[in-house]
Amino acid sequence: MKKWTGLIMFLLLAVIVAGCGSNNGGGNAAANAGASADAGSEPSDNASGEKKRIVLVTPEKIGVNQFFTQMEDGLKQAAEEFGFEYQIVESTDPTQVEQNLRAVVAEKYDLIITAAYTAADALTKVAAENPEQPFAIIDTVVDAPNVRSIEFREHEAAYLMGALAGLSTKTNTVGAVVAMETPLLGKYTSGFEQGLKSVNPEAKFLVNYVGSFTDPAKAKELALLQNSQGADFVAGMSAVGDSGVFEAAKEKGFYTAGQDTDRTVEDPEHVVLSQLKETDTVTYETAKDFMEGNFSYGSASYGLKENGVGITFVTAETESPLSDFIGQANVDKVKQIRDDIVSGKIEVKNPMAE
């Protein structure tokens, strides 16, 4: 698999523009490639008879964040099953996303996928300039007629984690160390508190904000503070900062949880849960829909029902042993809660919809 850096893509675009003249960032590339994102598009090859081509443009390098590594895995699986060619274009930082999106438009990919709110502004601009090019963005919303936006119902998985914390705590005090006080992260804290209070109305919930997504030292300080206030379980919701929460848990002997991918494997004794965001699933499904002619624009939502979010031990297997702090009896109770959310018996409120 080729992985192009932003510099290589920039040079490639320069060659294309020099050879073909000005094309305003790709112009009518999607139409020339013969791809349509409407239902009924051809299932395998483009108008020239060649294999369809799908590209993933990431706002950072693959491997830094498992969120994007999983997306690569999902795209690779879909390519193997549906026979399209795929490419990964890694941006060294979010400022390169617009440049890289323009480059892949010029390359006439049939579908361009990107991800995260850090890519939203760039995609908004490039999508407007290339109205016939199909795009998709994962984990945020871009309101454009040629973009599919994939959202996650993180509050549903957070509800399960909060319920498990409420059932498991021995001090009746739990906490969360959160990156920043934003509407998106409010889905995590709100869902967690709803689940906590549903099983343990008297439990105390502590929340502190790091003020950054990349500050493990500050996150560790806040986790230690919450533990000193009686919390025996502190959920990490601080992105890169979660490593600091994990350090604090190991030093003081309390319990914690990670986000997005299975972090329990890093320290099963203390990192006893992980809230999962299945970016591999949604990337696979996006490519699958495109190849099968079922691709549509607008917003698509993935929650527990669609296996887009989840939690270790309850919705997903893990290599880690189940902690005695959590216990199988509590896992079984929360599995029933999961079923009740999927069936609609339990409604988890989305704070962003209020």
PyMOL commands that set and color helices and strands:
alter all, ss='L'
color gray80, all
select helices_A, chain A and resi 6-20+24-26+29-33+66-82+94-106+117-129+154-168+183-199+216-228+239-252+264-266+279-291+328-343+351-353
alter helices_A, ss='H'
color red, helices_A
select strands_A, chain A and resi 3-4+53-58+85-90+111-115+135-138+147-152+173-178+204-209+233-237+255-260+271-277+298-302+309-311
alter strands_A, ss='S'
color yellow, strands_A
deselect
rebuild
show_as cartoon
